[in-house]
Amino acid sequence: MAVKIRLLRMGKIRNPQYRIVVADSRTKRDGRAIEYVGIYQPKEHPSVIQVKSERVQYWLSVGAQPSGAVQRILEKTGDWQQFKGLPAPPPLLVAEEKKSRIEIYEAEAKAAAGVADTKPATPKKGAKAAAAPQAAAAKPEQTKPVDPAEPNREAVAETAADPAGAGAANTEGTTGAGADAS
């Protein structure tokens, strides 16, 4: 019986997630497996690769053949080099630990209260809104000076003889549509 180490596809459409399995070469891709030895999630950044190194080393030592994709994964984790006796590859990229929302909130609350002058670790979408009052305070200095020769709209409206608009009360003896009817 020929044994292969290959990928078993899981996940949704356009969101592949794989299990690294040891299976009989005659079974279907997503068929029955002898043993599950790891996971691979290519859509994450960086890709999630977890391999049970001891079990992979055992299966390689008894003659299991990795598929091309699994061999590349094992090269990245260093298991293939360990099996072949080659030098280890550079370490894998690991995603940063996510800070909890509570920690981020407390840090921002302290910064807003002036207790600590530390900035939050991750910028939020509302960061622009917090900068708006500072920009508004700086804005009056940046506005252009008022030209005294240019009249102010409010002052012109107060001194106008016809405050409602031109011709609103047309009773001064001018001819209009309503004056011809009498």
C-alpha positions as semicolon CSV with decimal commas, in nm:
position;residue;x (nm);y (nm);z (nm)
1;M;0,000;0,000;0,000
2;A;0,144;0,339;-0,106
3;V;0,102;0,608;0,158
4;K;0,102;0,979;0,071
5;I;0,114;1,293;0,281
6;R;-0,121;1,537;0,111
7;L;-0,374;1,814;0,158
8;L;-0,740;1,755;0,240
9;R;-0,945;2,058;0,139
10;M;-1,193;2,211;0,379
11;G;-1,353;2,553;0,414
12;K;-1,591;2,753;0,199
13;I;-1,589;2,855;-0,164
14;R;-1,297;3,096;-0,228
15;N;-1,179;3,044;0,131
16;P;-0,970;2,728;0,124
17;Q;-0,845;2,573;0,444
18;Y;-0,652;2,250;0,435
19;R;-0,560;1,969;0,668
20;I;-0,232;1,792;0,610
21;V;-0,316;1,422;0,618
22;V;-0,151;1,086;0,575
23;A;-0,370;0,880;0,341
24;D;-0,366;0,584;0,108
25;S;-0,275;0,706;-0,241
26;R;-0,581;0,533;-0,389
27;T;-0,838;0,729;-0,182
28;K;-1,012;1,044;-0,300
29;R;-0,864;1,387;-0,219
30;D;-1,119;1,452;0,053
31;G;-1,165;1,084;0,139
32;R;-1,071;0,883;0,444
33;A;-0,735;0,961;0,600
34;I;-0,508;0,745;0,813
35;E;-0,393;1,035;1,031
36;Y;-0,423;1,415;1,051
37;V;-0,079;1,571;1,096
38;G;-0,134;1,945;1,050
39;I;-0,328;2,240;0,912
40;Y;-0,261;2,498;0,643
41;Q;-0,465;2,817;0,594
42;P;-0,331;3,013;0,295
43;K;-0,578;3,305;0,312
44;E;-0,450;3,430;0,648
45;H;-0,164;3,681;0,654
46;P;0,086;3,537;0,720
47;S;-0,037;3,190;0,625
48;V;-0,116;2,961;0,916
49;I;0,097;2,646;0,907
50;Q;0,086;2,403;1,198
51;V;0,253;2,063;1,161
52;K;0,297;1,780;1,411
53;S;0,666;1,744;1,341
54;E;0,716;1,413;1,525
55;R;0,437;1,241;1,332
56;V;0,554;1,380;0,996
57;Q;0,908;1,258;1,067
58;Y;0,772;0,915;1,152
59;W;0,566;0,888;0,833
60;L;0,854;1,011;0,617
61;S;1,085;0,755;0,781
62;V;0,851;0,464;0,699
63;G;0,826;0,569;0,333
64;A;0,529;0,804;0,300
65;Q;0,572;1,034;-0,001
66;P;0,464;1,400;0,034
67;S;0,274;1,567;-0,249
68;G;0,436;1,869;-0,413
69;A;0,236;2,123;-0,211
70;V;0,298;1,941;0,117
71;Q;0,669;1,915;0,042
72;R;0,685;2,296;0,000
73;I;0,501;2,340;0,331
74;L;0,740;2,098;0,503
75;E;1,034;2,292;0,355
76;K;0,898;2,612;0,510
77;T;0,855;2,452;0,853
78;G;1,195;2,283;0,836
79;D;1,062;1,927;0,863
80;W;1,181;1,833;0,514
81;Q;1,533;1,961;0,584
82;Q;1,535;1,772;0,913
83;F;1,437;1,450;0,732
84;K;1,701;1,500;0,460
85;G;1,974;1,621;0,699
86;L;1,999;1,970;0,547
87;P;2,047;2,302;0,729
88;A;1,732;2,457;0,877
89;P;1,545;2,731;0,685
90;P;1,483;3,082;0,820
91;P;1,201;3,098;1,077
92;L;0,840;3,140;0,965
93;L;0,659;3,471;0,990
94;V;0,423;3,475;1,285
95;A;0,119;3,701;1,319
96;E;0,136;3,959;1,597
97;E;-0,063;3,896;1,911
98;K;-0,387;4,088;1,898
99;K;-0,441;4,331;2,184
100;S;-0,776;4,302;2,351
101;R;-1,030;4,573;2,292
102;I;-1,041;4,648;2,663
103;E;-0,667;4,722;2,673
104;I;-0,693;4,950;2,370
105;Y;-0,993;5,131;2,521
106;E;-0,822;5,181;2,858
107;A;-0,508;5,317;2,691
108;E;-0,714;5,564;2,487
109;A;-0,916;5,668;2,792
110;K;-0,597;5,740;2,985
111;A;-0,457;5,935;2,692
112;A;-0,777;6,139;2,663
113;A;-0,781;6,212;3,035
114;G;-0,418;6,320;3,022
115;V;-0,308;6,057;3,273
116;A;-0,062;5,898;3,036
117;D;0,092;6,056;2,730
118;T;0,105;5,728;2,542
119;K;-0,062;5,683;2,207
120;P;-0,282;5,377;2,140
121;A;-0,106;5,081;1,987
122;T;-0,345;5,058;1,694
123;P;-0,501;5,359;1,521
124;K;-0,878;5,349;1,496
125;K;-1,121;5,480;1,240
126;G;-1,230;5,756;1,480
127;A;-0,877;5,898;1,502
128;K;-0,968;6,169;1,250
129;A;-1,264;6,277;1,464
130;A;-1,037;6,323;1,766
131;A;-0,804;6,543;1,559
132;A;-1,096;6,762;1,437
133;P;-1,120;6,984;1,751
134;Q;-0,750;7,056;1,730
135;A;-0,787;7,147;1,364
136;A;-1,088;7,367;1,444
137;A;-0,890;7,552;1,710
138;A;-0,610;7,618;1,460
139;K;-0,845;7,720;1,181
140;P;-0,930;8,082;1,288
141;E;-0,564;8,174;1,265
142;Q;-0,550;8,039;0,911
143;T;-0,858;8,223;0,775
144;K;-0,801;8,522;0,549
145;P;-0,850;8,868;0,700
146;V;-1,182;9,042;0,629
147;D;-1,158;9,318;0,366
148;P;-1,319;9,637;0,506
149;A;-1,415;9,755;0,156
150;E;-1,628;9,445;0,103
151;P;-1,974;9,485;0,260
152;N;-2,103;9,226;0,502
153;R;-2,420;9,042;0,392
154;E;-2,594;9,091;0,726
155;A;-2,520;9,464;0,727
156;V;-2,649;9,503;0,370
157;A;-2,973;9,317;0,454
158;E;-3,042;9,542;0,758
159;T;-2,996;9,867;0,565
160;A;-3,191;9,762;0,257
161;A;-3,522;9,944;0,195
162;D;-3,689;9,626;0,080
163;P;-3,595;9,356;0,336
164;A;-3,819;9,087;0,187
165;G;-3,666;9,111;-0,155
166;A;-3,701;9,314;-0,471
167;G;-4,065;9,380;-0,556
168;A;-4,235;9,184;-0,279
169;A;-4,474;9,468;-0,191
170;N;-4,521;9,638;-0,526
171;T;-4,777;9,913;-0,433
172;E;-4,579;10,228;-0,517
173;G;-4,765;10,289;-0,839
174;T;-4,560;10,069;-1,063
175;T;-4,738;9,875;-1,326
176;G;-4,763;9,505;-1,276
177;A;-4,998;9,218;-1,339
178;G;-5,213;9,297;-1,031
179;A;-5,236;9,672;-1,102
180;D;-5,404;9,632;-1,446
181;A;-5,692;9,431;-1,304
182;S;-5,851;9,738;-1,124
